[in-house]
Amino acid sequence: MSQKPVAYFHTCLTVCRPTEENLTKARSFPEPLMERFPEVRPVSLGVFAGVLDYAKLSGPMRMVMKWKMNGQGIPEGDYRDWNAIEMWGTACRAY
């Protein structure tokens, strides 16, 4: 088994509104991956807001995402916090 440090991150539009409830929900998303590969213990789990760009989606996916995001009141946009992403990456490199 490899001894290389591993860090997981994912982007999630849920955290474009970083309430404690939304953060808790988003942090639970990697659980199936962690259960599937219990031998891999990440040194860090990062959760970041992403980008909602309808122009980059296929027609059917665009319709589904517009319906879903409009229902949640999330407008199209770039919600990434590059400072937070860079700080997380820097901290992970310390391992």
C-alpha positions as CSV (number, residue, x, y, z in Angstrom):
1,M,0.0,0.0,0.0
2,S,1.3,3.5,-0.8
3,Q,2.1,5.9,1.9
4,K,1.6,9.0,-0.1
5,P,-0.6,11.7,1.5
6,V,-3.9,12.1,-0.2
7,A,-6.3,15.1,0.1
8,Y,-9.9,15.2,-1.3
9,F,-11.8,18.2,-2.4
10,H,-15.0,18.8,-4.3
11,T,-16.9,21.8,-5.5
12,C,-20.6,22.2,-4.5
13,L,-23.0,25.0,-5.3
14,T,-24.7,24.3,-2.0
15,V,-21.8,26.1,-0.3
16,C,-22.3,29.3,-2.3
17,R,-24.4,30.1,0.8
18,P,-22.1,28.9,3.5
19,T,-24.5,28.3,6.3
20,E,-23.6,25.7,8.9
21,E,-26.4,23.5,7.5
22,N,-25.1,23.8,4.0
23,L,-21.5,23.1,5.0
24,T,-22.5,20.1,7.0
25,K,-24.5,18.7,4.0
26,A,-21.7,19.4,1.6
27,R,-19.1,17.8,3.9
28,S,-21.1,14.6,3.9
29,F,-20.9,14.1,0.1
30,P,-17.5,12.3,0.2
31,E,-18.8,9.7,2.7
32,P,-19.6,7.0,0.1
33,L,-16.1,7.4,-1.3
34,M,-14.6,7.1,2.2
35,E,-16.7,4.0,2.8
36,R,-15.7,2.4,-0.5
37,F,-12.0,2.9,0.1
38,P,-11.6,2.9,3.9
39,E,-7.8,2.2,3.6
40,V,-7.4,5.7,2.1
41,R,-7.3,8.3,4.9
42,P,-7.1,11.8,3.4
43,V,-5.0,14.4,5.3
44,S,-7.7,17.0,4.4
45,L,-11.1,17.3,3.0
46,G,-11.8,20.5,1.1
47,V,-15.3,21.8,0.1
48,F,-15.5,24.8,-2.2
49,A,-18.3,26.6,-4.0
50,G,-18.1,26.2,-7.8
51,V,-19.3,27.7,-11.0
52,L,-22.8,27.6,-12.5
53,D,-22.4,28.4,-16.2
54,Y,-25.4,27.2,-18.2
55,A,-23.6,27.8,-21.5
56,K,-21.2,24.9,-20.7
57,L,-24.0,22.4,-20.2
58,S,-25.9,20.3,-22.7
59,G,-29.5,21.2,-23.5
60,P,-31.1,18.6,-21.2
61,M,-28.6,19.2,-18.4
62,R,-29.1,23.0,-18.7
63,M,-32.9,22.6,-18.3
64,V,-32.5,20.4,-15.3
65,M,-29.9,22.6,-13.6
66,K,-32.0,25.8,-14.3
67,W,-35.0,24.2,-12.7
68,K,-33.0,22.9,-9.7
69,M,-31.0,26.1,-9.1
70,N,-34.0,28.4,-9.6
71,G,-35.8,26.3,-7.1
72,Q,-33.0,26.9,-4.6
73,G,-32.6,30.6,-5.5
74,I,-29.0,30.2,-6.8
75,P,-28.3,32.4,-9.8
76,E,-25.7,31.6,-12.5
77,G,-22.3,32.7,-11.5
78,D,-18.8,32.0,-10.3
79,Y,-18.8,31.3,-6.6
80,R,-15.2,30.1,-6.2
81,D,-13.1,31.7,-3.5
82,W,-9.6,31.5,-5.0
83,N,-7.9,32.7,-1.7
84,A,-9.6,29.9,0.3
85,I,-8.7,27.4,-2.4
86,E,-5.1,28.5,-2.5
87,M,-4.8,28.5,1.3
88,W,-6.2,24.9,1.5
89,G,-3.8,23.8,-1.2
90,T,-0.9,25.4,0.5
91,A,-1.8,23.7,3.8
92,C,-2.1,20.3,2.0
93,R,1.4,20.7,0.6
94,A,2.7,20.7,4.1
95,Y,1.9,17.0,4.4
